[in-house]
Amino acid sequence: MMQFLMAELAKEEMLKPLDNGAGYRVWSPYDYGDAAQKLMSLLEQEETKENAKF
């Protein structure tokens, strides 16, 4: 049922369906500590801006 629904959605959205035998590159946050640090820095900056408004 899921395969049918996914195929129908792909047709409707004019997307190419995934090939079962093909390999696909997928990004993962695993081992990206620098990205986590950058995100925390940006969140802290936003929090500081919000606190400065009040």
C-alpha positions in Angstrom: 0.0 0.0 0.0 2.8 2.4 0.9 4.6 1.8 -2.4 1.5 2.4 -4.3 0.8 5.7 -2.4 4.4 6.8 -2.9 4.3 6.0 -6.6 1.0 8.0 -7.0 2.4 10.9 -5.1 5.6 10.9 -7.2 3.4 10.9 -10.4 1.3 13.7 -9.1 4.3 15.8 -8.2 6.1 14.9 -11.4 9.0 13.4 -9.4 11.2 10.5 -10.5 10.6 7.5 -8.3 13.5 6.1 -6.4 15.2 3.0 -7.8 15.4 0.1 -5.4 18.8 -1.0 -6.6 20.4 2.5 -6.7 22.5 4.1 -4.0 21.6 7.6 -2.8 23.7 10.1 -1.0 22.1 11.2 2.3 23.3 13.9 4.6 23.4 13.1 8.3 24.4 15.4 11.2 26.5 12.5 12.7 30.1 13.7 13.3 29.3 17.3 12.5 30.1 18.9 15.9 31.0 22.2 14.2 27.5 22.5 12.8 26.0 21.9 16.2 28.3 24.6 17.8 27.3 27.1 15.0 23.6 26.4 15.5 23.9 26.9 19.3 25.8 30.2 18.7 23.0 31.4 16.3 20.3 30.4 18.8 22.1 32.2 21.6 22.4 35.4 19.4 18.6 35.2 18.7 17.8 34.8 22.4 20.0 37.8 23.2 18.2 39.9 20.6 14.8 38.8 21.9 15.8 39.7 25.5 17.1 43.1 24.4 13.7 44.0 23.1 12.2 43.8 26.5 
